[in-house]
Amino acid sequence: IKKLPDVKIVLNGAYDLMQSTSFLNNNYITRNDMRSDDYQIPDFGRLEDEYRYDFDEQNSRSDLWRSPYEIIRQVTSILGMLENIETETSNDEETKQDFIGQCLTIRALAHFSLCNSYGLPYSHNAGNNLGVPIVTTLLAADAKTPRSSVAEVYTQIINDLTAAIPKLKGGKNVGNLNVWAARTLLARVYLYKEENDNAYATAVDVINNSPYSLMTRTEYVNSWSTDYSSESIFSCINSAADNAGGESINNLSDPEGYGQFMASQDLIDLINSDQDDIRNEMLYIDQLSVIGDPTTYGRILKYPGKGNTKSVLIDHFEGSGAPVESSETSNVGIFRLSELYLIAAEAAVKGGGSNADLYLNAIVGRANPAAIVAVADVTLDRVLTERRKELMGEGHRFFDLIRNKRNIVRSASVRASGISARMEIPYDDYQVVFAIPLAELNINPIQQNPGY
């Protein structure tokens, strides 16, 4: 690897790893949403262990451990390559610095996902619990890297992001990370770390200065069937030729696919509680009578497949039966502008700034202009409810509950076909973090999480 175009090819490989079902195109979203009160499975099968909280050291999901570390190794290797490349023009130097910034941001995102999966939230004991091993160099195959504390992992994440931001380009960069994606991740990290002043300021910076804008109410429902919306900051790109296949979150959401990622009745009831909320249109209770299956699925139309608007899907299921595009072609949104408004609102409520009502109502008012929240009613619980509605199916709810020390309270559902599962999980329960996989412990005898 001697030239920048060669580096770009290897960097594409890192994005390809991020696109895998082991990480952003499935597991990091589905395995966490399934542990919350938002999702359930229709029958025995995929995601059953997470729904039932039936996992331990022996069957802990090793992909959520392995995949981010593979990505970290890839971008750390690229950073080493870039050190040895000399540039001749200012444009080449700008590109080189942008590549460095992308690698640092990817590394931060990987460490953040690892710490969320295997370490308790920062709010539990001020980050003094065990996190994950920090990796910033290429390791030997038999390296024995100890676990750092959650606080130490967060410090590394913030250092990587603050180093990346001055290097990254600011224009829209479809399928790749730019400066606004890095700032979005940084705002989320600050929020989770309870640095509310910084979370608020960073979120407002993206809202005010980025080239992204909120979708309108009329655009909202069908925007998910297109490549990108006006607020798509970073997405995993899927197409007919290149997608994550049958194990993707797209196919897991599709009742004609595996149909294992379905809204809980609690979530459906919450959304239906305001019939004028546009997000009601995001719920489609697919009846599979066309193939003789009487099961009703709570499908959230965030992964419908390109071109599959709601009217197209209704015609497919309930009308002419016309064919539809594969659900596997939907992009998977990782960062979008709506989250920044909700970060700003939550941080402001917690003391990080003013105008909590302004940022909350930007999202509430789009959903239903008649539902604007009065200043006196803007509480943390109200913001968390709005996050639940707006970010449903995007992998946030589980972390929102446990980092804010809310128990996970579920209701039994006939749609779960009699599957027994834990209905209340305390926010400090040992299973709110996964067990360190046995495969890792066999080669690197680090301390296991308590309770396993």
Helices and strands as residue ranges (DSSP letters): H 4-18, H 27-33, E 39-40, H 48-52, H 63-83, H 90-118, G 125-127, H 150-164, H 179-192, H 196-209, H 217-223, E 232-236, G 245-247, H 249-253, E 262-263, H 265-272, G 278-282, E 283-287, G 288-291, E 296-300, H 310-318, G 327-329, E 332-336, H 337-347, I 348-352, H 356-367, G 369-371, G 375-377, H 380-390, H 397-403, E 408-409, G 414-416, E 424-425, G 430-432, H 438-443
